Amino acid sequence: MIIDGHQHFWDPSRADYPWMDAPELASIRHAFGPADLAPLLKANGIDASILVQCRSALEETEEFLRIAHATPSVIGVVGWADLTDGALGDTFDRLRASPGGDKLVGIRHQVHDEADPDWLLREDVQRGLTATFARDLTYDFLVRTRELPAAIATAQAFPQARFVLDHAAKPPIADGGSAEWADRIAALAACGNVWCKISGLATEAVWRDWDAERLFPFVAHAATCFGEDRLIFGSDWPVCLLAGSYGEIKRALEACLAKLGPQVRDKAFGVNAKAAYRLA
């Protein structure tokens, strides 16, 4: 099974997405749903996908589970829930009992938008993570370089839990990269219980001036850090449309991974996502 480990659906006419207000995001500020993605998956040889949260609202998680229930190609949902909620365990039980609840595989929060770089280390957040892992859910780190120390400490605090680093922590590709980013994701990878999504990289480059060759050093560094068993391909569609089509993104990342060896490529396109999210 070929899996896209990271994609989104949204409809700005029905809900608020604060991160989408920037003028340069106007081209993606409209509805994207399963009917839009289906032909792209077929054209690019993708069998299934993991649907990932876009806003901090439990209603979105509930909607995504309903979509997953009605959409066979969506084999997992990484939703949002309030980690600071003292009744989070009850929330998870209710979500799991709802239509599509069996496809809830993980939780995510936009940590890089929090003012506090140590937000993950707050006592109430750590308590919420404990409830998350008690339900055998994975936690997705949505962080940049600034928040990586807190992510490292969190992964160390929960050695039996499973974490996924989204977008390789958004390396500053347009600026040529940074040693701080490189060193910190190496330290995170050393924890052993963290997978890394090779996703969202083209949109960290100059949007209309990038190619696989320019992404490769960042993919290669992630591969060196995480190894062939902990890399996951993700399109980050439709955010990726800011930089290129679904096909362009997929071909570029496939080329980068293939340069590291066919086994690295093949595992990143399916096996590793199944392990990280405990997919059937």
C-alpha positions as a Markdown table, in Angstrom:
| # | Residue | x | y | z |
|---|---|---|---|---|
| 1 | Met | 0.0 | 0.0 | 0.0 |
| 2 | Ile | 1.3 | 3.4 | -1.0 |
| 3 | Ile | 0.4 | 6.0 | 1.6 |
| 4 | Asp | 0.4 | 9.8 | 1.6 |
| 5 | Gly | 1.2 | 10.4 | 5.2 |
| 6 | His | 0.0 | 14.0 | 5.4 |
| 7 | Gln | -2.9 | 15.8 | 3.7 |
| 8 | His | -5.7 | 18.2 | 4.6 |
| 9 | Phe | -9.2 | 19.1 | 3.8 |
| 10 | Trp | -10.8 | 22.5 | 4.7 |
| 11 | Asp | -13.6 | 24.9 | 3.8 |
| 12 | Pro | -12.9 | 28.6 | 4.7 |
| 13 | Ser | -16.6 | 29.5 | 4.0 |
| 14 | Arg | -17.7 | 27.3 | 6.9 |
| 15 | Ala | -14.9 | 27.8 | 9.5 |
| 16 | Asp | -12.1 | 30.1 | 10.5 |
| 17 | Tyr | -8.5 | 29.3 | 9.7 |
| 18 | Pro | -6.4 | 32.1 | 11.2 |
| 19 | Trp | -3.2 | 30.9 | 9.6 |
| 20 | Met | -4.8 | 31.3 | 6.2 |
| 21 | Asp | -5.3 | 35.0 | 6.4 |
| 22 | Ala | -2.0 | 36.1 | 4.9 |
| 23 | Pro | -2.4 | 37.6 | 1.4 |
| 24 | Glu | 0.1 | 35.2 | -0.2 |
| 25 | Leu | -2.2 | 32.3 | 0.7 |
| 26 | Ala | -5.2 | 33.5 | -1.3 |
| 27 | Ser | -4.7 | 30.8 | -3.9 |
| 28 | Ile | -5.6 | 28.1 | -1.4 |
| 29 | Arg | -8.3 | 29.9 | 0.5 |
| 30 | His | -11.2 | 27.9 | -0.8 |
| 31 | Ala | -12.7 | 24.5 | -0.2 |
| 32 | Phe | -10.7 | 21.3 | -0.7 |
| 33 | Gly | -12.4 | 17.9 | 0.0 |
| 34 | Pro | -12.2 | 14.2 | -0.8 |
| 35 | Ala | -13.6 | 14.7 | -4.3 |
| 36 | Asp | -10.7 | 17.0 | -5.2 |
| 37 | Leu | -8.0 | 14.7 | -3.8 |
| 38 | Ala | -9.3 | 11.4 | -5.2 |
| 39 | Pro | -8.2 | 12.0 | -8.9 |
| 40 | Leu | -4.8 | 13.2 | -7.7 |
| 41 | Leu | -4.3 | 10.0 | -5.6 |
| 42 | Lys | -5.2 | 7.9 | -8.6 |
| 43 | Ala | -3.0 | 9.8 | -11.0 |
| 44 | Asn | 0.0 | 9.5 | -8.8 |
| 45 | Gly | -0.4 | 5.9 | -7.7 |
| 46 | Ile | -1.3 | 6.6 | -4.1 |
| 47 | Asp | -3.6 | 4.1 | -2.4 |
| 48 | Ala | -4.5 | 5.8 | 0.8 |
| 49 | Ser | -3.9 | 8.9 | 2.9 |
| 50 | Ile | -3.7 | 10.2 | 6.5 |
| 51 | Leu | -5.9 | 13.3 | 7.0 |
| 52 | Val | -4.4 | 15.8 | 9.4 |
| 53 | Gln | -5.9 | 18.7 | 11.4 |
| 54 | Cys | -5.9 | 22.3 | 10.2 |
| 55 | Arg | -7.5 | 24.2 | 13.1 |
| 56 | Ser | -7.8 | 24.0 | 16.9 |
| 57 | Ala | -11.4 | 22.8 | 17.0 |
| 58 | Leu | -12.8 | 19.5 | 18.2 |
| 59 | Glu | -15.6 | 20.0 | 15.6 |
| 60 | Glu | -13.0 | 19.6 | 12.9 |
| 61 | Thr | -11.8 | 16.3 | 14.4 |
| 62 | Glu | -15.4 | 15.1 | 14.5 |
| 63 | Glu | -15.9 | 16.1 | 10.9 |
| 64 | Phe | -12.7 | 14.5 | 9.8 |
| 65 | Leu | -13.8 | 11.2 | 11.4 |
| 66 | Arg | -17.1 | 11.3 | 9.5 |
| 67 | Ile | -15.2 | 12.0 | 6.3 |
| 68 | Ala | -12.9 | 9.0 | 7.0 |
| 69 | His | -15.9 | 6.8 | 7.7 |
| 70 | Ala | -17.3 | 7.6 | 4.3 |
| 71 | Thr | -14.0 | 7.7 | 2.4 |
| 72 | Pro | -12.1 | 4.4 | 2.2 |
| 73 | Ser | -8.9 | 6.0 | 1.0 |
| 74 | Val | -8.6 | 8.0 | 4.3 |
| 75 | Ile | -7.1 | 5.3 | 6.5 |
| 76 | Gly | -6.2 | 7.5 | 9.4 |
| 77 | Val | -7.0 | 10.9 | 11.0 |
| 78 | Val | -4.6 | 13.0 | 13.1 |
| 79 | Gly | -7.1 | 15.3 | 14.8 |
| 80 | Trp | -7.0 | 18.0 | 17.4 |
| 81 | Ala | -8.1 | 17.8 | 21.0 |
| 82 | Asp | -7.5 | 20.2 | 23.9 |
| 83 | Leu | -4.5 | 18.7 | 25.7 |
| 84 | Thr | -5.1 | 21.0 | 28.6 |
| 85 | Asp | -8.6 | 19.6 | 29.2 |
| 86 | Gly | -8.8 | 17.6 | 32.4 |
| 87 | Ala | -11.5 | 15.3 | 30.9 |
| 88 | Leu | -9.5 | 14.6 | 27.7 |
| 89 | Gly | -9.7 | 10.8 | 28.2 |
| 90 | Asp | -13.5 | 11.0 | 28.1 |
| 91 | Thr | -13.2 | 13.1 | 24.9 |
| 92 | Phe | -11.1 | 10.4 | 23.3 |
| 93 | Asp | -13.6 | 7.7 | 24.3 |
| 94 | Arg | -16.4 | 9.7 | 22.8 |
| 95 | Leu | -14.5 | 10.3 | 19.6 |
| 96 | Arg | -13.5 | 6.6 | 19.3 |
| 97 | Ala | -17.2 | 5.6 | 19.7 |
| 98 | Ser | -18.4 | 7.9 | 16.9 |
| 99 | Pro | -18.7 | 7.0 | 13.2 |
| 100 | Gly | -15.1 | 6.8 | 11.9 |
| 101 | Gly | -13.7 | 6.8 | 15.4 |
| 102 | Asp | -11.7 | 3.7 | 14.7 |
| 103 | Lys | -9.6 | 5.8 | 12.2 |
| 104 | Leu | -8.5 | 8.2 | 14.9 |
| 105 | Val | -4.7 | 7.5 | 15.0 |
| 106 | Gly | -3.2 | 10.7 | 16.4 |
| 107 | Ile | -3.4 | 14.2 | 17.8 |
| 108 | Arg | -1.8 | 17.4 | 16.7 |
| 109 | His | -1.6 | 21.0 | 17.9 |
| 110 | Gln | 0.0 | 24.0 | 16.2 |
| 111 | Val | 2.8 | 24.3 | 18.8 |
| 112 | His | 4.8 | 26.6 | 16.6 |
| 113 | Asp | 2.1 | 29.2 | 16.9 |
| 114 | Glu | 2.2 | 29.3 | 20.7 |
| 115 | Ala | 4.1 | 32.3 | 22.2 |
| 116 | Asp | 5.8 | 30.0 | 24.7 |
| 117 | Pro | 8.5 | 27.9 | 23.0 |
| 118 | Asp | 8.2 | 25.5 | 26.0 |
| 119 | Trp | 4.4 | 25.1 | 25.6 |
| 120 | Leu | 4.8 | 21.3 | 25.3 |
| 121 | Leu | 6.5 | 21.1 | 28.7 |
| 122 | Arg | 3.6 | 22.7 | 30.6 |
| 123 | Glu | 2.2 | 20.5 | 33.3 |
| 124 | Asp | -1.3 | 20.5 | 31.9 |
| 125 | Val | -0.1 | 19.7 | 28.4 |
| 126 | Gln | 2.1 | 16.8 | 29.6 |
| 127 | Arg | -0.9 | 15.5 | 31.5 |
| 128 | Gly | -2.9 | 15.6 | 28.2 |
| 129 | Leu | -0.1 | 13.8 | 26.4 |
| 130 | Thr | -0.3 | 11.1 | 29.1 |
| 131 | Ala | -4.0 | 10.7 | 28.3 |
| 132 | Thr | -3.2 | 10.6 | 24.5 |
| 133 | Phe | -0.7 | 7.8 | 24.9 |
| 134 | Ala | -3.0 | 5.9 | 27.3 |
| 135 | Arg | -5.4 | 5.5 | 24.3 |
| 136 | Asp | -2.5 | 4.3 | 22.1 |
| 137 | Leu | -2.6 | 7.4 | 19.9 |
| 138 | Thr | 0.4 | 9.0 | 18.2 |
| 139 | Tyr | 1.3 | 12.6 | 18.8 |
| 140 | Asp | 2.4 | 14.8 | 15.8 |
| 141 | Phe | 4.9 | 17.5 | 16.6 |
| 142 | Leu | 4.1 | 20.7 | 14.6 |
| 143 | Val | 7.2 | 22.6 | 15.5 |
| 144 | Arg | 10.0 | 24.7 | 14.1 |
| 145 | Thr | 13.6 | 25.0 | 15.2 |
| 146 | Arg | 12.6 | 27.2 | 18.2 |
| 147 | Glu | 10.4 | 24.5 | 19.7 |
| 148 | Leu | 12.6 | 21.5 | 19.1 |
| 149 | Pro | 14.2 | 21.5 | 22.6 |
| 150 | Ala | 10.8 | 21.1 | 24.1 |
| 151 | Ala | 9.9 | 18.4 | 21.6 |
| 152 | Ile | 13.2 | 16.6 | 22.5 |
| 153 | Ala | 12.4 | 16.8 | 26.2 |
| 154 | Thr | 8.9 | 15.5 | 25.6 |
| 155 | Ala | 10.0 | 12.6 | 23.5 |
| 156 | Gln | 12.5 | 11.7 | 26.3 |
| 157 | Ala | 9.7 | 12.0 | 28.9 |
| 158 | Phe | 7.5 | 9.4 | 27.1 |
| 159 | Pro | 10.0 | 6.8 | 25.9 |
| 160 | Gln | 7.2 | 4.2 | 25.2 |
| 161 | Ala | 5.1 | 6.7 | 23.2 |
| 162 | Arg | 5.1 | 7.3 | 19.5 |
| 163 | Phe | 5.7 | 10.7 | 18.0 |
| 164 | Val | 5.8 | 12.0 | 14.4 |
| 165 | Leu | 7.7 | 15.2 | 13.5 |
| 166 | Asp | 5.7 | 17.0 | 10.8 |
| 167 | His | 7.5 | 18.6 | 7.9 |
| 168 | Ala | 11.0 | 17.8 | 9.3 |
| 169 | Ala | 10.4 | 20.7 | 11.7 |
| 170 | Lys | 10.2 | 23.1 | 8.7 |
| 171 | Pro | 13.8 | 23.7 | 7.9 |
| 172 | Pro | 14.7 | 27.2 | 6.6 |
| 173 | Ile | 15.3 | 26.0 | 3.1 |
| 174 | Ala | 14.8 | 29.4 | 1.4 |
| 175 | Asp | 17.6 | 30.8 | 3.6 |
| 176 | Gly | 19.9 | 27.9 | 2.9 |
| 177 | Gly | 19.3 | 25.9 | 6.0 |
| 178 | Ser | 20.7 | 26.3 | 9.5 |
| 179 | Ala | 23.1 | 24.3 | 11.7 |
| 180 | Glu | 20.7 | 24.8 | 14.7 |
| 181 | Trp | 17.9 | 23.0 | 12.8 |
| 182 | Ala | 20.2 | 20.3 | 11.7 |
| 183 | Asp | 21.6 | 19.7 | 15.2 |
| 184 | Arg | 18.3 | 19.8 | 16.9 |
| 185 | Ile | 16.5 | 17.3 | 14.6 |
| 186 | Ala | 19.5 | 15.0 | 15.1 |
| 187 | Ala | 19.0 | 15.2 | 18.8 |
| 188 | Leu | 15.3 | 14.5 | 18.4 |
| 189 | Ala | 15.9 | 11.5 | 16.2 |
| 190 | Ala | 18.3 | 10.1 | 18.9 |
| 191 | Cys | 15.2 | 9.5 | 21.1 |
| 192 | Gly | 14.3 | 6.5 | 18.9 |
| 193 | Asn | 10.5 | 6.9 | 19.3 |
| 194 | Val | 10.1 | 9.7 | 16.8 |
| 195 | Trp | 9.3 | 9.3 | 13.1 |
| 196 | Cys | 9.9 | 12.2 | 10.6 |
| 197 | Lys | 7.6 | 13.3 | 7.8 |
| 198 | Ile | 9.3 | 14.3 | 4.6 |
| 199 | Ser | 6.5 | 16.8 | 3.8 |
| 200 | Gly | 6.0 | 20.5 | 3.5 |
| 201 | Leu | 9.5 | 21.1 | 2.2 |
| 202 | Ala | 8.8 | 22.8 | -1.1 |
| 203 | Thr | 6.8 | 25.5 | 0.7 |
| 204 | Glu | 9.8 | 26.2 | 3.0 |
| 205 | Ala | 11.8 | 26.9 | -0.2 |
| 206 | Val | 11.3 | 29.8 | -2.5 |
| 207 | Trp | 7.8 | 28.8 | -3.8 |
| 208 | Arg | 8.4 | 29.1 | -7.5 |
| 209 | Asp | 12.1 | 28.5 | -7.6 |
| 210 | Trp | 12.9 | 25.1 | -6.2 |
| 211 | Asp | 13.6 | 21.6 | -7.4 |
| 212 | Ala | 14.4 | 18.2 | -6.0 |
| 213 | Glu | 18.1 | 18.9 | -6.0 |
| 214 | Arg | 17.6 | 21.9 | -3.7 |
| 215 | Leu | 15.4 | 19.8 | -1.3 |
| 216 | Phe | 17.8 | 16.8 | -1.3 |
| 217 | Pro | 20.3 | 18.0 | 1.4 |
| 218 | Phe | 17.4 | 18.4 | 3.8 |
| 219 | Val | 15.9 | 15.0 | 3.0 |
| 220 | Ala | 19.3 | 13.4 | 3.2 |
| 221 | His | 20.0 | 14.9 | 6.6 |
| 222 | Ala | 16.7 | 13.7 | 7.9 |
| 223 | Ala | 17.5 | 10.3 | 6.5 |
| 224 | Thr | 20.9 | 10.3 | 8.2 |
| 225 | Cys | 19.2 | 11.2 | 11.5 |
| 226 | Phe | 16.1 | 9.0 | 11.4 |
| 227 | Gly | 17.2 | 6.1 | 9.3 |
| 228 | Glu | 15.2 | 4.2 | 6.7 |
| 229 | Asp | 12.6 | 2.9 | 9.1 |
| 230 | Arg | 11.4 | 6.3 | 10.4 |
| 231 | Leu | 10.9 | 8.5 | 7.3 |
| 232 | Ile | 7.3 | 9.1 | 6.1 |
| 233 | Phe | 6.3 | 10.7 | 2.8 |
| 234 | Gly | 3.6 | 13.3 | 2.9 |
| 235 | Ser | 2.3 | 15.6 | 0.2 |
| 236 | Asp | 1.0 | 18.3 | 2.5 |
| 237 | Trp | -1.7 | 18.9 | -0.1 |
| 238 | Pro | -3.3 | 21.4 | -0.6 |
| 239 | Val | -0.8 | 23.6 | 1.2 |
| 240 | Cys | 1.8 | 22.3 | -1.2 |
| 241 | Leu | -0.1 | 23.9 | -4.1 |
| 242 | Leu | 1.6 | 27.2 | -3.1 |
| 243 | Ala | 4.8 | 25.7 | -4.5 |
| 244 | Gly | 3.8 | 23.0 | -7.0 |
| 245 | Ser | 1.2 | 20.5 | -8.0 |
| 246 | Tyr | 0.5 | 17.3 | -6.2 |
| 247 | Gly | 2.4 | 15.4 | -8.9 |
| 248 | Glu | 5.4 | 17.7 | -8.8 |
| 249 | Ile | 5.7 | 17.4 | -5.0 |
| 250 | Lys | 5.4 | 13.6 | -5.1 |
| 251 | Arg | 7.9 | 13.2 | -7.9 |
| 252 | Ala | 10.5 | 15.5 | -6.3 |
| 253 | Leu | 10.3 | 13.7 | -2.9 |
| 254 | Glu | 10.3 | 10.3 | -4.6 |
| 255 | Ala | 13.5 | 11.3 | -6.5 |
| 256 | Cys | 15.2 | 12.5 | -3.3 |
| 257 | Leu | 14.3 | 9.4 | -1.4 |
| 258 | Ala | 15.3 | 7.1 | -4.3 |
| 259 | Lys | 18.8 | 8.7 | -4.3 |
| 260 | Leu | 19.1 | 7.3 | -0.8 |
| 261 | Gly | 18.2 | 3.8 | -2.0 |
| 262 | Pro | 15.1 | 2.0 | -3.2 |
| 263 | Gln | 14.4 | 0.6 | 0.2 |
| 264 | Val | 14.5 | 4.0 | 1.8 |
| 265 | Arg | 12.0 | 5.2 | -0.8 |
| 266 | Asp | 9.7 | 2.2 | -0.5 |
| 267 | Lys | 9.5 | 2.3 | 3.3 |
| 268 | Ala | 8.8 | 6.0 | 3.3 |
| 269 | Phe | 5.8 | 5.5 | 1.0 |
| 270 | Gly | 3.9 | 3.2 | 3.2 |
| 271 | Val | 5.5 | 0.8 | 5.7 |
| 272 | Asn | 6.8 | 3.5 | 8.0 |
| 273 | Ala | 3.4 | 5.3 | 8.2 |
| 274 | Lys | 1.7 | 2.1 | 9.2 |
| 275 | Ala | 4.2 | 1.6 | 12.0 |
| 276 | Ala | 4.1 | 5.1 | 13.3 |
| 277 | Tyr | 0.3 | 5.2 | 13.4 |
| 278 | Arg | -0.4 | 1.5 | 14.1 |
| 279 | Leu | -2.5 | 1.3 | 10.9 |
| 280 | Ala | -4.1 | -2.1 | 10.2 |
